[in-house]
């Protein structure tokens, strides 16, 4: 009996009422019609998952309490089972999705049932967000020769790797019938669970059997006992790793079951049963034993890493099948969940720290390219390196036992050291060039001032440049990365010596010396400033006579002078009434010559 077909009319008739009931529990269902994550050809579509989750994440924070610790947590519920067992219909009625329900009367393969795997995203009230995975139904007969058997096994393994709860749909009439119930799939479920989780602390998964058409009045306890017996028999025959030869099924799986009456003939009871099951998923009684989404079932997958993790699992399964030629029932070579998570988280932390560091390094690179030195580069570079490595260590601490953590850490350290060393060397080179330019300017200034330059003057200039270089280079030192300027200082000193040697004999120096001499030769003598004091003696001899004899003599030395005159005119002076004149008369004088 194809339950998907029989209940299609029920879905259409009760679509509104079902959505109304579910809306009390679900704030928002993103892409309720679902998106394919594994196609019918077996291709994994990571882009669909990333798009779906990114849209959902935008909705979730605004619809939850800010202080709710569960605001960003989620649970994954997958549905597996034989074809026509009602997986898709049950999802739609339970969580309000609109996944396409198949029918054998449809023409296209897609319309006859789910192909590959579909995913829908929802958010619950009072519980975690939900990722719902609906899978392609299996044939009741166990046939490894079927062309799609390996693809279906990979899909089942994928659900094992990611699911907190696996819903297995089966008809009541098929319980205990190995092929009709499709129990062969549990060899894959159990075997892959051990491979994925064996190397870490055992992670439990809830196997929830959904029994359809439970109308004979048989007790759930009896049915559960029957199912557990069958599952334990399969478990005992699954090949196990050495450490788990005696392990019990209950160490890895909890088995529970719910039942549904016939949806057409007992419609009210059916809807009541669906509501009761929904409440055990979405109801606010998480500490109750009846709650299905217990913490112990969580695979602790970060939401951002889900698509990557699932894609790695699928790729590994595909590769393993290709290498084995499809000769084994249970896929092998699947890394443990913790290994995959460790790889993802270490990659994510590596990319985050690398991006942040490279962004700063690029800004510094741009400044250096413009001929600028980074102020206190040594301190900033040391802080950048330490903060990046500490952040990486903190974010990847839960995976300290995995080799990938150390590998990624070394890669990050080498990358940062290479970038910072490059910046350090470029700035040292810039500093050396600036020092040489300053040294040449000092030599030219000395030649311009003196017309030449001595070895002593060059030595003084080199000492001043060396002190300047040390002071500037100290700011560039990054001790934690063993970046120091000692060798570069020696290079600088050698360059200064070479420049000084060439400078003395250079045409520039000779030209400067000639120009200096020309300026000195054409410059007027300096003006003397001061006070000059001079002594003068004036003597006159005037014998008798009428002035027909006149003589004059003088003597000068520096500011001093002497003047003597002889004139025989005393008789003339007496005739004119002048008093008696002396024969000899002397008169001293003192004069000052002030030049300012």
FENDAPE-V487422 format. One line per field, one symbol per residue. phi: phi as a letter, one per 30 degrees, with the letter a starting at -180 (. if undefined). psi: psi as a letter, one per 40 degrees, with the letter a starting at -180 (. if undefined). burial: + if it has 16 or more other C-alpha atoms within 10 Angstrom, else -. A space follows every 10 residues. Layout:
# FENDAPE-V487422
phi: ???
psi: ???
burial: ???
This chain:
# FENDAPE-V487422
phi: .cdeddcddd dddcdddddd ddddccdacd hddibdcbdd dicdcddddd dddddddddd edcbddcddc dccbbcccbb lddicidded edddcidbdd cdaddddddd ddldcibcbb bbbcciaddc cccccddcdd ddbddddcdd dddddddddd dcddbcdcca dedceicedd didedddded ddddddcddb decdbdccdc cchdbciddd dddddddedd ddddedcddb dedbecdced dcbccbbbbb dddcdbdddd dddddddedd ccdcbddddd ddcddddddh ddedcedddd ddeddddddd ddddiicbdc dbidddeddd ddddddddde dddddddddd dddddddddd icdddheedd dddddddddd dddddcedcd dcdddddddd dddddddddd dddddddddd dddddddddd dddddddddc iabcdddddd dddddddddd dddedcdbed chcbcedddd eddddddddd ddddcdeddd dddddddddd ddddddddbl bccbcbbcbb cbddkcidbb bbbbbbbidc bbbbbbbdbd ddddddjddd cddbbbbdbb bccccc
psi: hhddddeddd dddedddddd dddedhdhhh fdeiihdhie eehhgddddd dddddddddd deeiidehde deiiihhihi iiieefdddd ddddeeifih hiheeididd eeihhbhihi hihiheaiih hhhhihiiid hhheehdedd dddddddddd dehdhhhhhi ideehehddd efeddedddd ddddddedea hhhiihhhhh hifgeeeiid dddddddddd ddddddehhi idefdeiide ddihhiiiih iheddgdddd ddddddddde deigfdeide hdgideehef hiddeddddd dddddddddd dddeefeidh iiehiidddd dddddddddd dddddddddd ddddddddde fiihhfdddd dddddddddd dddddedefd ehdddddddd dddddddddd dddddddddd dddddddddd ddddddddde eihidddddd dddddddddd ddddeehgdd efhieddddd dddddddddd ddddeidddd dddddddddd dehiiihhha hhhihihhih hgiiafeehh ihiihhhbei ihhhihhged dddddeeiih iidhhhhiih ihhhh.
burial: --+++++--- +------++- +++-++++++ ++++++++++ -+++-+-+++ -++--++-++ ---+------ +--+++++++ ++++++++++ ++++++++++ +++------- -+++++++++ ++++++++++ ++++++++++ -+------++ ++++++++++ ++++++++++ ++--+---++ +++++-++++ ++++++++-- --++++++++ ++++------ --++--++-+ +--++--+-+ --------+- -++-++++++ +++------+ +-+++-++++ +++--+---- ++++--++++ +-+-++++++ ++++++++++ +----+--++ ++-+++++++ ++++++++++ --++--++-- +--++--+-- --++--++-+ ++-++--++- +++--+--+- ---+++-++- -++--++-++ +-++++++-+ ++--++-+++ -+++-+++-- +++----+-- ++--++--+- -++-++++-- +-+++--++- -++-++---+ --++----++ -++--+---- ---------- -----++-++ +++---+--- ---------- -+++-+++++ +-+------- ---------- ------
